[in-house]
Amino acid sequence: MAFFTTSDGKQLYFEDTGSGQPLLCLPGLTRCSRDFSFLAPNVTDLRMIAMDYRGRGRSDYDPDHANYNVLREAQDVIELLDHLGLKKATILGTSRGGLIAMTLAAGHPQRLAGVILNDVGPVVEPAGIARIMEYVGKAPTSKTHDEAAHLLKDATASQFPGVPLEVWRKQAGIQYDATPGGLKLRYDPALHTALVEQAAGPPPDLWPLFDALNGIPTGVIRGANSDILGATTLAEMHARHPGLISSNVPDRGHVPFLDEPQSLDIIRRVLEAA
């Protein structure tokens, strides 16, 4: 187990395995480093680094929930790179991680060798936001990982058709801790309060952050059934970033597991260009 201390005194957990070209994996909003368990067996030739944001996984919770924001989390990423002595790395950002990557492109482009956005872009579809707000901060009703797996499979049938139950069992183990009293969240429930407060007012224009990726090798992995990254947004991303490469992963919604052939192809191509 590895931890580093942020400039405001938080102990944040990270994993650092393998050797070679560094790939820094940033998880989704409520997720942690375990989210890259499906990817890990496919990148054993790389130095794979994955972190738990503050308030997630094994990292410290922040008593000030206002610090659960993209700018602070982006600063934490820079401090992790500094802790590791890395001048730059390719970032694989899932959902929230992709927003952080775009934020870093605007503020610290010299630290980015390349960027892979996993099912996220500068426009987040309203339907996807509404779905996320429904579950963030709510304790799971399932008592066991097996029960949670069945619920995940049923709830995602339209976005992830044909995904076998054993995959959802693994995903349930990634998302929830098992306790004698049932399953519990692997993140601070106060994240919901932070989201509600940050959602007040008109949504920010994120296109300038995406435009900062011009000149940086960039790839996009999109679940073909995604309710977060729309096809129209992806087309506009291509128009604004001539070097962008992307793939629509069939039978996947938000988010692809990253072990799909299309996902691995985008990851490899960006790393080759980085």
Secondary structure, DSSP 4 states (H G I P E B T S, - for coil): -EEEE-TTS-EEEEEEES-SSEEEEE--TT--GGGGTTTGGG-TTSEEEEEPPTTBTTSPPPSSGGG-SHHHHHHHHHHHHHHHT-S-EEEEEETHHHHHHHHHHHH-GGGEEEEEEES--S---HHHHHHHHHHTTPPP--SSHHHHHHHHHHHTTTTSTT--HHHHHHHHHHHEEEETTEEEESB-TTHHHHHHHHTSSSPP--HHHHHTTTTS-EEEEEETT-SSS-HHHHHHHHHH-TT-EEEEETT--S---S-SHHHHHHHHHHHHH-
